[in-house]
Amino acid sequence: MTVDSAASKDAALDSAPDRRTGAIGRWTRRGLARWRPIVLALLLIAATAFASGYFYFVYRPDLQTDDAAAHQVIRAASDGAVALLSYSPETLDRDFANAKSRLTEDYLAYYQRFADQIVGPSAQRGQVTTTATVIKAAVSELHPGSAVVLVFVKQKTTSKEKPEPVVTSSSLRVALTRVGGSWLIEKFDAV
């Protein structure tokens, strides 16, 4: 073997890692040169996903809960509160039927027991008449299928024992659910 051939063989062996390093360097430079378009594409995809999610979860439900929906919810809660809290021994069956028509099936079972076991007998026995009036009502929560309304009520109660009206005020938290096209009372609590 000659010195020249050995030197060229060593040079070839030395240049192989240089060629690999060069190839890696060229690939890295190309990747770095293209990082801006890649990051821009990822940002565009993320922005589109965020805008779609915002529209679907925030903006669209907000359109379904506009001022007209808020007024419907307030009216349903106010009328329902008056129907549940107003009764007279002369019209007890009609008063209970009016109240029941404003309730969901879940709350109806509770109200039926309460009306039959407590309100009905005491109204008949003591000739108790109660008239409720809504002073003020405001929406606390409003979603496309449910709502919570705070209702402030004044009640006048008369009985055989106390013919002079007794006036009481109370605050109510009325939870409503949209069933069909109507808002029905799902829960009715004193606050």
C-alpha positions in Angstrom: 0.0 0.0 0.0 1.3 3.4 -0.9 1.4 6.4 1.3 -1.0 8.3 -1.0 -3.6 5.5 -1.0 -3.4 5.2 2.8 -3.8 9.0 3.2 -6.7 9.1 0.9 -8.3 6.2 2.8 -7.9 8.1 6.1 -9.3 11.2 4.5 -12.3 9.3 3.3 -12.9 7.9 6.7 -12.5 11.4 8.3 -14.9 13.0 5.8 -17.7 10.4 6.5 -18.5 11.9 9.9 -18.2 15.4 8.4 -20.7 14.4 5.7 -23.1 13.1 8.4 -22.6 16.2 10.5 -23.1 18.3 7.4 -26.3 16.5 6.5 -27.6 16.9 10.0 -26.6 20.6 9.9 -28.4 21.2 6.6 -31.5 19.4 7.9 -31.5 21.5 11.1 -31.1 24.7 9.1 -34.0 23.8 6.8 -36.2 23.0 9.9 -35.2 26.2 11.6 -35.9 28.1 8.4 -39.4 26.6 8.3 -40.3 27.0 12.0 -42.1 30.2 11.5 -44.7 28.8 9.0 -45.2 25.7 11.3 -45.8 27.9 14.4 -48.1 30.2 12.4 -50.1 27.2 11.2 -50.4 25.9 14.7 -51.5 29.3 16.0 -54.1 29.5 13.3 -55.5 26.1 14.2 -55.5 27.0 17.9 -57.3 30.3 17.2 -59.9 28.7 15.1 -60.6 26.0 17.7 -60.8 28.7 20.4 -63.2 30.8 18.3 -65.4 27.8 17.5 -65.5 26.7 21.2 -66.3 30.3 22.3 -69.1 30.6 19.8 -70.6 27.2 20.8 -70.3 27.4 24.6 -70.6 31.1 25.3 -72.0 33.2 22.5 -74.7 30.8 21.2 -76.3 30.2 24.7 -76.1 33.9 25.3 -78.3 34.5 22.2 -80.8 32.0 23.6 -81.0 33.9 26.9 -81.7 37.4 25.8 -84.0 40.0 27.5 -87.1 38.4 26.1 -86.2 35.0 27.7 -85.4 36.8 31.0 -88.8 38.5 31.0 -90.5 35.1 30.3 -88.6 33.5 33.2 -89.5 36.3 35.6 -93.1 36.1 34.6 -93.2 32.4 35.0 -91.5 32.5 38.5 -93.8 35.4 39.7 -97.0 33.8 38.5 -95.9 30.4 39.8 -95.1 31.9 43.3 -98.5 33.6 43.4 -100.2 30.4 42.4 -98.4 28.3 45.0 -98.9 30.7 47.9 -102.4 31.9 47.3 -105.4 29.8 48.3 -108.9 30.1 49.8 -111.1 27.4 51.4 -113.9 28.2 48.9 -111.7 27.7 45.8 -109.1 25.2 47.2 -109.3 22.6 44.5 -109.1 25.2 41.7 -106.2 27.0 43.5 -104.3 23.7 43.8 -105.0 22.8 40.2 -103.6 26.2 39.1 -100.5 25.7 41.2 -99.9 22.1 39.9 -100.1 23.2 36.3 -96.9 25.3 36.9 -94.8 22.5 38.3 -92.4 19.9 36.9 -93.3 16.3 37.5 -90.5 15.9 40.1 -91.7 18.8 42.2 -95.4 18.0 41.6 -95.2 14.8 43.8 -93.8 16.9 46.7 -96.3 19.6 46.3 -99.2 17.2 46.1 -98.3 15.6 49.4 -97.7 19.0 51.0 -101.1 20.4 49.7 -103.1 17.3 50.7 -101.5 16.7 54.1 -100.8 20.2 55.4 -102.3 23.1 53.5 -105.7 21.7 52.5 -106.7 20.5 56.0 -105.5 23.6 57.8 -107.2 25.9 55.2 -110.5 24.1 55.5 -110.4 23.7 59.3 -109.3 27.3 60.1 -110.9 29.0 57.1 -107.4 30.3 56.1 -107.2 32.5 53.1 -103.8 33.6 51.8 -103.2 36.1 49.0 -99.6 36.5 47.7 -98.3 39.5 45.7 -94.9 39.7 44.0 -93.1 42.9 45.0 -90.0 42.3 43.0 -88.4 39.6 41.0 -84.9 39.3 39.4 -83.0 36.6 37.4 -80.2 35.1 39.3 -79.1 32.5 36.7 -80.3 32.1 33.2 -79.4 29.2 30.8 -81.2 28.0 27.7 -83.0 25.2 29.6 -82.9 26.3 33.2 -83.1 29.4 35.3 -83.1 30.6 38.9 -85.2 33.6 39.9 -85.3 35.5 43.2 -88.8 36.5 44.1 -89.8 38.9 46.9 -93.4 38.3 48.0 -95.9 39.9 50.3 -98.6 37.6 51.7 -101.8 38.6 53.4 -103.4 35.9 55.5 -106.8 35.9 57.2 -108.5 33.2 59.1 -111.6 32.6 61.2 -109.6 33.2 64.3 -107.8 36.3 62.9 -110.1 38.2 60.5 -107.7 41.1 60.4 -105.1 40.4 57.7 -101.6 39.4 58.8 -99.0 40.7 56.3 -95.7 38.9 55.9 -92.8 39.3 53.5 -90.6 36.6 52.2 -87.8 36.0 49.7 -88.0 32.9 47.5 -85.5 31.2 45.3 -87.4 29.7 42.4 -85.6 27.2 40.1 -87.3 26.7 36.7 -86.8 24.2 33.9 -87.9 24.7 30.3 -90.3 21.9 29.4 -91.7 22.1 25.9 -92.2 25.8 25.4 -93.1 26.6 29.0 -91.0 27.4 32.1 -92.1 25.2 35.0 -91.1 25.4 38.6 -88.6 22.7 39.6 -87.7 23.9 43.1 -89.3 26.5 45.4 -87.3 27.5 48.5 -87.5 30.3 51.0 -84.3 32.3 51.3 
